[in-house]
Amino acid sequence: MTVLCEFIIIIMSTGCSVLLLLAVVVVLTGLTQCFQALFVFDGNSTTHRDVTRKAVLRKTAEVCQDIAAADGRDFTLTIDDSLTAERVQDACSSENSTSLLSSVLFHSSIAKMYFSNANVDLVSVLSDKHHFDGEAFQEGRDLITQGVSAVKASVKQENFIAGRWTLGRVCHTLQDFYSHSNWVELGNTAPYSVLISPDQPLENLAGLNISTCRNCTGQSCDDNILPDVLQQGLLTSGYFSLFSPEKPEGKCSHGGQFDQTSKQDPLGGINKDDIGSSHGSLHHQAADLAVNATLELLEDIRIAVGDKNFLRLMGLSQSSALCFVIDTTGSMSDDIAEAKRVSFDIIDSKRGTEQEPSAYILVPFNDPGFGPLLMTTDADTFKESINKLTASGGGDIPELCLSGLQLALTAAPSSSEIFVFTDAPAKDADLKNTITALIESTKSVVTFLLTDVLARRRKRALNQADAQLYRDLARASGGQAIEVSKSDLSMATSVIEDSSASAVVTLFQVVRNPGKPDNFTFTVDGSLQNMTVYITGTPSLTFNLTSSTGVSQSSSESSGPLASLSLAGNLRRLSLNSDKDTGLWEIKVDSNDPYSVKVIGQSSVNFIYNLVEAHEGVPSEYFLKESRPLSGGNTSLLVTVTGGDAVKVPEITLYDSSGPTEVNGTMQSLGDGNFLVTFSEIPAGDFVVRMRGEDSSSSSRSTPGTFQRQASTQIKTSSISVTAQANSTNIEPGSTVSIPFTVATTSGGVLNETATGTFTVRATNDRSFDSASPSSVTIEEGNGGKANGTVTLTAPDSATSGSDVTLTIEAEDAAATDNNYVVLRFSVAAKVTDVNGPLCQEVSTSTNCPSSSSLCDSSQWEFVANVTDGVNGTGIESVTIREGNGTLNTSTVVGPGGENVTVASYKASCCAYRVQLSAVDNVGNVGFCVGQAKQSTTVAPVTTANCQ
């Protein structure tokens, strides 16, 4: 189901015959030809987001149910379309878990998949194969085949971020089949499994010369598919074009006001994109089939990658990643040792629990090098790698800190906490805008641990400008710049341990630069635990903390009535003694130097947000926005609130503390804790998202308690617009993609058509792929306020399939006072030639099962099969038990033709007389092997086997 109603704005460049095609999705009130990607406001239609979300929640719950059954645990969750992320997360958690549950990471991962799904309607809006239009069945299946292989390759490398982006795109094409073809009209009630089985033939396709439709009768298109097509079971789909009414004679059209082919005989269309579409009466049947087809696809991936990695792909995790970026030059021995100590303590204390980090990321840097990136879910692999780090070199002082940080930002899951250890300036300070763009895009929090800053006797000491770079990046991300001596570093790394806890939330954060004495308030609610206050500033800074009950503690008290205070360099850390004093607290800070205040705690009540953009004249269709909002314009956020039905949110605002300025948003509920929040005419500034609400979940309160939460990442506005759109989001090793981009100047959030000017352009990628771009673009008079350029990106032959590359294109004005960017992600996907699943051949079976079921416990049966991957296959990677409770042993032998043969030997009690084995080859193709002991009173039991 796709948005297939578009306008194309054609921009003619002067002096050359270049057409820039900008796809703008159009959805107008009262028109029903478009199935929307993310939201729907008719109250009854289903979107791609709905389909994807339902399937992910159901399949995740099914996997957890199977794991619980294998472990002998109860699983009481009812699996249906009413599931929520909170309920699935709770049901999948350990029975003995005492940690707070947070569904933030799960919500974020699901969002990445449905945003990627929706993005197909921008990147490939006119491509028949991406939407199964124009009877492009083979081409559409090829897209699915290649995409699924890329997902499996990404998971194999533990690159779950790339896997989610690719999976979302694959799901879009698969889901569109059921809305755009006549599969539903043919009476089918199950998914067309051949679409995810490339070794199976596509059958009964209506040939190019076969008529498939007749004119609709008046406004009704219910019976426009020819009876012969339905009787013969021929598969067809609608043709679509914005420009021409031409289509093969007698063929069906997609339909809708903007489909020009539907205005030529046969008139009308067959799409089921929403309840008002040409075949809208079948919309819900198509949507249900799309859900089931997505479930079938997810099951195929699950079998190929295994349950644990599948749940990681879905983002089912309680804890964030442990991510270190470490300077390895000569003076960093103490820092490296402390990074080892604190990471080992976290690993050893949390291993095997739900609070164990979901991933481990390590990026070393120095000069002239940085990396390699280590990204793993194996704690021992991380330990081994960080243990090998040694301090050496570094005589020329500046190091490639930001290059290392760039790798970490693109590798780490969204909203990760990244810790940077260094005592030197950044040699690559020109990457500051790129790093800021990636921080804003990923919403990761970056904390710098800067040792011996401004030390007079050290050649490597940072000056104020060097240190300010790190402070600025920390502020943009919601992190901190902690300046401490090497001898006191161990006291500062407590912030790493704090962040590794589950369900960490931010209540309040502010930076004052320049500093001034000020009072700050924050609300403590009943859901909070383990609250901590961080204050950074010069030694002369003083503060006073006052609780909601009026009790105070000053900065001179290390162990007072409210908190325990510890000092480490410029950091003051207050660990609150109690979480019971709910209500309004106050911090008074007295300092004329720059300082920061941050208040965190643990709670299941939190939120995530994503910038979304309504296209011109299209207030009801939104897509993910990967750049800054425009100063003076309107901005929309998709906000997801966690914590369950007891949480009510009446207010979401954008807050700029420098003003201070607070902009109230207009909220529209989308159900299940999701809100579309629109802000009008946002002034220039650096904003953070704040949420205030009520929580009635506590049984100890007769009235709901108020709460507040604050997002960490700043949202900075810009008067520059940067847009880019690649023709494909995949890149093959050894190939080059071209990405056209446009830079424009705006005023009040609207294009300034009379503006002129020159803009510096920077295009950087995190994998050091070869890239070419103009160093600047100029908006000339008469060009309508826009300038165009092209970036090329080349993946080396050695690029690994399943990896990814993030490209950031930035534009900065001549005064270097304003900049904006666009972030694009590409999946590296090698062309797959092995599309056939493994083959199974029965070798032998035992015949000693008794005929009486009462005696089955005392006997066993054995099933032996040879599993191969064919002549041109990539080889068998694994054989596992999919159904059955016996034991499986495998070995490898050489077959008569020199091929490798995996011998699978399965033994089980005669009470369990059936087995299904799943075999996976090295590119993730799946095959099944079924054996069954048939009992008979007259003959010995035999075992049959077949491969599916």
SULLINJO-V355806 format. One record per helix or strand of 2 or more residues. SS is the DSSP state (H for helix, E for strand). FROM is the first residue (numbers start at 1). TO is the last residue. Records with the same first field share a line. If there is no record, write none. Layout:
SS=FROM-TO ; FROM-TO
This chain:
E=6-12 ; 19-25 ; 322-327 ; 360-365 ; 370-376 ; 417-422 ; 445-451 ; 481-484 ; 504-512 ; 518-524 ; 529-536 ; 542-546 ; 552-554 ; 563-568 ; 571-576 ; 583-590 ; 595-602 ; 606-614 ; 622-624 ; 635-642 ; 647-656 ; 661-664 ; 666-671 ; 674-679 ; 686-695 ; 705-710 ; 715-716 ; 720-726 ; 730-731 ; 736-747 ; 750-751 ; 757-765 ; 770-772 ; 776-779 ; 786-794 ; 804-812 ; 819-828 ; 839-845 ; 860-868 ; 876-883 ; 887-894 ; 900-909 ; 914-921 ; 926-934 ; 942-947
H=48-71 ; 85-92 ; 104-123 ; 128-131 ; 137-156 ; 160-180 ; 193-196 ; 227-232 ; 260-263 ; 280-305 ; 307-314 ; 330-350 ; 379-387 ; 401-411 ; 429-442 ; 464-477 ; 486-492 ; 494-499 ; 853-858
